[in-house]
Amino acid sequence: MRSLKIVGVCVIAAFVVSQAATASAALPELGRCVKLSSRTGVYKYKNCVVLSEGAKGAYEWQPGPGPSPKFLAEASEVTLETVGKTKVTCASAEIDGEWTGSKTASVMVAFRGCVSRERGCGANPSKPVEILTEQPVDGELGFLEQGTMPKVGLDLKPKSGETTMFEFTCGGPPETTFPEHWVVEGSVIARIRVVDTMKAIFSLLYKAPGGKQMPEKFETGLKDTLTANRLTETGPTTEQAGLTLKEEEKPWIPGEYEEALEIKAK
């Protein structure tokens, strides 16, 4: 009988370790830490980080969004800058997204009130100072840094098979200056907080001093940045570019989920 009890304990312990290993392999991951009606959960507390011995916890982790998967982040200052110091500034930004899985999202981005060297910049004549993604782009979660204080990023990139994030023109009719056409390709990573806790709010950090995005890649990924292709009066030019967003001069821009969600990083 004693040996059977030992075997039973070992099986439960192995199950908990297996669950923890599986969760760790999937991180970072968006989901919900759900309270159970009975103590059969893997986790002790409502952030689903501390494991329960013998799977007798009050909480269980459910990957992916719930019935309300949308989110929105807004900024009041926008700067798209090349390493050659050419800038486009905008008066506001909206990042309007929807979680499509535990790591993925579909996102629309819009910048409004955009100018460069006192010329309006827009996606088309009907929107002369508005730059936007013409179709949704993909969002993906990834580690910027693992460890006891993990950092997580949200990567925005064109859908598979596409390369363009933004396409717009600065100047042109009714202005008399030569219209400067921009095609911005590649992707851009923002650090995201809050992690490892259920919240209905979050923040994003888009920072690019001198046109160089910080960060430029996920911890184990390849370099992941923007490239600005411009057709100017003197000919075409291609440069690395970076995106900075602020809210009332604060570096982190605020966002809200439709419901409380958690980005699990440990």
C-alpha positions as CSV (number, residue, x, y, z in Angstrom):
1,M,0.0,0.0,0.0
2,R,2.8,2.4,0.9
3,S,4.5,1.8,-2.5
4,L,1.2,2.5,-4.3
5,K,0.9,5.9,-2.5
6,I,4.5,6.7,-3.4
7,V,3.8,5.9,-7.1
8,G,0.6,8.0,-7.0
9,V,2.5,11.0,-5.6
10,C,5.2,10.6,-8.2
11,V,2.6,10.5,-11.0
12,I,1.0,13.7,-9.8
13,A,4.4,15.4,-9.4
14,A,5.3,14.3,-12.9
15,F,2.0,15.7,-14.2
16,V,2.6,19.1,-12.6
17,V,6.2,19.2,-13.9
18,S,4.9,18.2,-17.4
19,Q,2.3,20.9,-17.3
20,A,4.9,23.5,-16.2
21,A,7.3,22.5,-19.0
22,T,4.6,22.6,-21.6
23,A,3.5,26.1,-20.5
24,S,7.1,27.3,-20.4
25,A,7.7,26.1,-24.0
26,A,4.7,28.2,-25.1
27,L,5.7,31.4,-23.4
28,P,5.1,34.3,-23.8
29,E,1.5,33.6,-24.2
30,L,-1.7,35.6,-23.9
31,G,-4.6,34.0,-22.1
32,R,-6.7,34.1,-18.9
33,C,-6.1,32.8,-15.4
34,V,-9.5,31.4,-14.5
35,K,-10.7,30.5,-11.0
36,L,-12.2,27.0,-10.7
37,S,-15.2,25.9,-8.7
38,S,-13.1,23.0,-7.3
39,R,-9.5,22.8,-6.3
40,T,-8.2,20.8,-9.2
41,G,-6.1,23.5,-10.9
42,V,-2.4,23.6,-11.7
43,Y,-1.9,27.1,-10.1
44,K,-2.3,28.5,-6.6
45,Y,-2.9,32.2,-7.3
46,K,-4.8,34.4,-9.7
47,N,-1.8,35.2,-11.9
48,C,-1.2,31.5,-12.8
49,V,2.6,31.7,-12.0
50,V,3.0,29.7,-8.8
51,L,2.3,26.0,-9.3
52,S,0.1,24.0,-6.8
53,E,1.5,20.8,-5.3
54,G,-0.6,17.9,-6.4
55,A,-2.7,19.9,-8.9
56,K,-4.9,21.1,-6.0
57,G,-4.9,24.8,-7.0
58,A,-7.8,27.2,-7.3
59,Y,-6.8,28.5,-10.8
60,E,-6.2,27.1,-14.3
61,W,-4.6,28.7,-17.3
62,Q,-6.6,29.0,-20.5
63,P,-4.5,30.1,-23.5
64,G,-5.9,32.6,-26.0
65,P,-8.4,35.4,-25.7
66,G,-11.9,35.1,-24.3
67,P,-15.2,36.3,-26.0
68,S,-14.0,39.9,-26.2
69,P,-10.6,39.8,-27.9
70,K,-10.2,43.4,-29.1
71,F,-7.7,46.0,-27.8
72,L,-6.8,49.6,-28.5
73,A,-3.8,51.8,-27.8
74,E,-3.5,55.5,-28.5
75,A,-0.7,58.1,-28.7
76,S,-0.7,61.9,-29.1
77,E,2.9,62.1,-30.6
78,V,4.2,60.2,-33.5
79,T,7.7,60.3,-35.2
80,L,8.8,58.2,-38.1
81,E,12.5,59.0,-38.6
82,T,15.2,57.6,-40.8
83,V,18.8,57.2,-39.8
84,G,19.5,60.1,-42.2
85,K,17.3,62.4,-40.0
86,T,14.3,62.7,-42.3
87,K,11.2,62.9,-40.2
88,V,7.5,62.5,-40.5
89,T,5.6,63.7,-37.4
90,C,1.9,63.1,-36.7
91,A,-0.5,64.5,-34.1
92,S,-2.1,61.1,-33.1
93,A,-2.0,57.4,-33.5
94,E,-4.4,54.5,-33.0
95,I,-3.3,50.8,-32.8
96,D,-6.6,48.9,-33.1
97,G,-6.3,45.2,-32.8
98,E,-7.9,41.9,-32.1
99,W,-6.2,38.8,-30.5
100,T,-6.5,35.9,-32.9
101,G,-4.6,33.3,-30.7
102,S,-2.4,33.0,-27.7
103,K,0.5,34.7,-29.5
104,T,-1.0,36.4,-32.5
105,A,-3.2,39.4,-33.3
106,S,-4.6,41.2,-36.3
107,V,-3.9,44.9,-36.1
108,M,-4.8,48.2,-38.0
109,V,-2.6,51.2,-37.4
110,A,-3.5,54.8,-38.2
111,F,-1.5,58.0,-37.9
112,R,-3.4,61.4,-38.3
113,G,-2.2,65.0,-38.7
114,C,1.0,63.9,-40.5
115,V,3.6,66.3,-41.9
116,S,7.2,66.3,-43.1
117,R,9.0,69.6,-43.7
118,E,5.7,71.5,-43.5
119,R,4.1,69.3,-46.2
120,G,1.1,67.1,-45.5
121,C,1.7,63.3,-45.7
122,G,-1.1,60.9,-46.5
123,A,-2.0,57.6,-48.0
124,N,-4.1,59.1,-50.7
125,P,-5.6,62.4,-51.9
126,S,-8.8,61.9,-49.9
127,K,-6.7,61.5,-46.7
128,P,-3.9,64.0,-47.3
129,V,-2.6,63.9,-43.7
130,E,-3.5,60.4,-42.7
131,I,-1.0,57.4,-42.8
132,L,-2.5,54.0,-42.2
133,T,-2.1,50.3,-42.9
134,E,-4.4,49.7,-45.8
135,Q,-5.1,46.2,-44.6
136,P,-4.6,44.5,-41.2
137,V,-1.0,43.6,-40.2
138,D,0.0,40.7,-38.1
139,G,1.0,41.0,-34.4
140,E,3.1,38.5,-32.6
141,L,4.3,38.1,-29.0
142,G,7.9,37.3,-28.2
143,F,10.5,37.5,-25.5
144,L,12.8,40.5,-25.4
145,E,14.5,39.1,-22.3
146,Q,13.8,36.0,-20.2
147,G,14.6,35.4,-16.6
148,T,13.2,36.4,-13.2
149,M,12.0,39.8,-14.6
150,P,11.0,38.9,-18.2
151,K,10.4,41.5,-20.9
152,V,7.9,40.9,-23.7
153,G,7.5,42.6,-27.0
154,L,4.7,42.9,-29.6
155,D,5.9,42.7,-33.2
156,L,3.8,44.3,-36.0
157,K,4.6,43.0,-39.5
158,P,2.9,42.7,-42.9
159,K,1.0,39.6,-43.6
160,S,2.9,36.6,-45.1
161,G,3.8,37.3,-48.6
162,E,3.6,41.1,-48.2
163,T,6.4,43.6,-47.3
164,T,4.8,47.0,-47.0
165,M,3.7,48.5,-43.7
166,F,2.9,52.0,-44.8
167,E,2.7,53.7,-48.2
168,F,2.1,57.5,-48.5
169,T,3.1,60.7,-50.2
170,C,4.3,64.0,-48.7
171,G,3.5,67.1,-50.7
172,G,2.1,67.2,-54.2
173,P,-1.1,68.9,-55.4
174,P,-2.4,71.3,-54.4
175,E,1.2,72.1,-53.1
176,T,3.7,73.1,-55.7
177,T,6.7,71.1,-54.3
178,F,7.8,67.8,-55.7
179,P,5.8,65.0,-54.1
180,E,7.9,62.7,-52.0
181,H,6.7,59.1,-52.1
182,W,7.4,56.8,-49.2
183,V,7.1,53.0,-49.0
184,V,7.9,51.8,-45.4
185,E,8.7,48.1,-45.3
186,G,9.6,45.5,-42.6
187,S,8.3,45.3,-39.1
188,V,8.5,47.1,-35.7
189,I,8.7,45.7,-32.2
190,A,7.3,47.5,-29.1
191,R,7.9,46.4,-25.5
192,I,4.5,45.6,-23.9
193,R,3.5,45.7,-20.2
194,V,1.8,44.5,-18.0
195,V,2.9,40.8,-17.9
196,D,2.1,37.9,-15.5
197,T,-1.1,39.5,-14.1
198,M,-4.7,39.7,-15.2
199,K,-5.5,43.3,-16.3
200,A,-7.8,45.2,-18.6
201,I,-5.1,47.7,-19.3
202,F,-1.6,47.6,-20.9
203,S,1.1,49.9,-22.2
204,L,3.4,49.9,-25.3
205,L,6.8,51.5,-25.7
206,Y,7.8,52.5,-29.2
207,K,11.3,54.1,-29.0
208,A,13.7,54.8,-31.9
209,P,16.4,57.4,-31.1
210,G,18.1,58.5,-34.3
211,G,15.9,56.3,-36.4
212,K,17.1,53.1,-34.8
213,Q,14.4,51.0,-33.2
214,M,14.9,49.8,-29.6
215,P,14.5,46.9,-29.5
216,E,15.5,45.7,-32.9
217,K,14.7,42.0,-32.4
218,F,13.4,39.4,-30.1
219,E,15.8,37.6,-27.8
220,T,16.3,34.6,-30.1
221,G,15.1,36.1,-33.4
222,L,16.6,37.9,-36.3
223,K,16.9,41.7,-36.7
224,D,13.4,43.1,-37.2
225,T,13.2,46.7,-38.2
226,L,11.6,49.2,-40.6
227,T,13.1,50.4,-43.9
228,A,12.0,53.6,-45.6
229,N,12.2,53.7,-49.4
230,R,11.7,57.3,-50.6
231,L,11.4,58.7,-54.1
232,T,12.6,62.3,-53.9
233,E,13.3,65.1,-56.4
234,T,17.0,63.9,-56.6
235,G,16.2,60.2,-56.9
236,P,15.4,57.2,-54.9
237,T,16.9,56.6,-51.4
238,T,16.6,53.7,-48.9
239,E,17.4,54.0,-45.2
240,Q,16.7,52.2,-41.9
241,A,13.8,53.9,-40.1
242,G,12.3,53.8,-36.6
243,L,9.0,54.6,-35.0
244,T,8.5,56.6,-31.7
245,L,5.1,57.0,-30.1
246,K,4.4,59.0,-27.0
247,E,1.4,60.1,-25.0
248,E,1.6,63.6,-23.6
249,E,5.4,63.4,-23.6
250,K,5.3,60.1,-21.7
251,P,7.3,57.3,-23.4
252,W,4.7,54.6,-22.7
253,I,1.4,54.8,-24.5
254,P,-1.7,53.5,-22.8
255,G,-4.0,50.7,-24.1
256,E,-7.1,48.8,-23.0
257,Y,-8.4,45.3,-23.6
258,E,-12.1,44.6,-23.9
259,E,-11.8,42.2,-21.0
260,A,-9.1,41.4,-18.4
261,L,-6.3,39.3,-20.0
262,E,-2.8,38.2,-19.0
263,I,0.4,37.9,-21.0
264,K,2.1,35.0,-19.2
265,A,5.9,35.3,-19.3
266,K,6.9,32.8,-16.5
